[in-house]
Each structure stands twice: as C-alpha cells, then as structure tokens.
Amino acid sequence: MLRALINFLHRPAIRLGLEQDRRRSLRDPRFVSFMASSNRKTLDTHFHDTVMRGRRLLRHGLVALAAAGFAWIAIESAKALSVF
C-alpha cells in the first residue's frame, strides 16, 4: 500500500528539471540552424505550435459547449418546475 501511494504521489523528473523535454530540440535555434545548413528537407518548426493552438481552441470550444449544455438543462428544468 505504501509503494502504491509513493508511486501515485511521485513527481516526474521533467518537472524537477532533471530530464530534458523531448520537444525542446525542435525549438533550439542551434538545432534549427544545423538542420538548415545541412542538405536536408526544411523543417517546419511552426507545425507543433499550430497543433498546440488547434488543441487549445478545441478544448476551449468543448468547455464552452459543455457550459452551454449545462445552462440549457438548468433553464429547461426551471421551466418544467415552474409548470408545476
């Protein structure tokens, strides 16, 4: 039981600064200049940011939809209770 509690409360090493973020290498300007100087296909570094922006917009849209649904249920329930 103690081991399960320790595993549940374990803080990941990335939060403590002991492990490098895997996405960081794409944002490192030295890495990008290295990729540009070598004869490889150009790397779209803004693609990850675009994906994150889209996910954030989707998340905000779902929260707004859930709030609107909750408000609709509350209003319809109030109307139904006012009939009685």
Order of alpha helices (4+ residues) and beta strands (2+ residues): alpha-alpha-alpha-alpha-alpha
